[in-house]
């Protein structure tokens, strides 16, 4: 049991990193990685929502969609659950933990359309995870996202000052740098777990 | 606003992937064979046209405050329809694209066009906009696929069952392929180079247009 959870966690953080090997959540990854501070905030917000979304969508699927034989409505149901969840988290934080809301606030609305969140919900069902496994996968997948975006934000700070051909300035060179970070993460794919 | 200018916007000047930098997850994830690229491009085009038409038709009915939620529900409905149709009629494509078909819901191109265009224009214009932006997205995917498949696997037009049994036409001998371009790393690198190329091209075109104008005066 613990062994399987550990395997899920390690592969979600390193081997099958959401950004570098599954291509989920690239938009916020490229958009909010210009400074380490904001990257950290976005990373924590995504981890938080991914964990909650894994739990909520698993429960909705198991206790609502499966008994009613409505599995084909998964996409619609999950995106609604996620949108509602993000809104709830936002209101809850605003009222009860204003300090955290100040830190995460501006990132929360963006997360509804983050494909890592909907992605983790769909992958949990596809892989047939139990409730606990889903939550662990969501949480560690979020940690993988956090690791990737924070590491990359340090790289990106340097890129701003580099002298590169005109056509590459800005976005293209950032993508190529991200490719090189992904290359480093490929080293983990040789690890055999289990 | 003419069809020609809209098409030009979609293909080049405001290409959703190469200029607006939207929908990058799918652009990098599924562009390993031409079959996947064209399949994904056409699926998104169909969904984009349908959702644009629907949202444009309902733009005066949807209250402003909940418009984003309403858009997402409309888009999710069409994505589910396309997902089920692909599972039924083109199972190979559905299997290759996997989780990225349902993830079209959160593809920023579709929500972006709904918010920026369909909510402000009439049904006919929105349908054309969906078509043009969809073609632009497909074009970007096809360019990515051609590069990645040729370098990473040494073939062209792979995945179509009627061309060489789905293996594609081999251009480079198997021993000389650079596998890394078919892996995730190759997605980042190729997209970086393709966007740089399109920036270079659009600057050249701008310079040419400016010169022409100067000559006329």
Interface residues (C-beta under 8 A of the other chain):
Chain A: X20 X21 X22 X23 X24 X25 X26 X27 X30 X72 X73 X74 X75 X76 X79 X80 X83 X112 X113 X114 X115 X118 X119 X122 X123 X126 X165 X166 X167 X168 X171 X172 X173 X174 X175 X176 X178 X179 X182 X183 X186
Chain B: X21 X22 X24 X25 X26 X28 X29 X69 X72 X73 X76 X77 X79 X80 X83 X84 X99 X102 X103 X105 X106 X107 X108 X111 X180 X183 X184 X185 X186 X187 X188 X189 X191 X192 X193 X195 X196 X197 X199 X200 X203
